[in-house]
Amino acid sequence: MDRFGGPLMLPVDVSVPDDPFVASVDLSALPADASDLPLPKDGRLLFFAWPESDYPSPAGQVIYVPAGTTVTERDGHAWNPRGIEQYRAMFDSYPQSS
């Protein structure tokens, strides 16, 4: 993984997803044999996920940002009208692995 959380850099024409931004992967940093998925050779995958959901599995989405795409920093907490403190409290409540 390239980055967990951090600034949300999206192309201008892409809306901020309804789920929290959780990670970014730089595809050019992956070894060629890292996956048998047909992934692009460069660019970034931005992962958005909601770990607590009424669905049987967590909800979320992935956005592919091709290399060289102009991006702007967005409010990565726009999905949460109650603010970042509730988000931090939710993740702080999960058991920590040792």
Secondary structure, 3 states (H helix, E strand, C coil): CCEECCCEEEECCCCCCCCCEEEEEEHHHCCCCCCCCCCCCCCEEEEEEECCCCCCCCEEEEEEECCCCCEEEECCCCCCCCCHHHHHHHHHCCCCCC
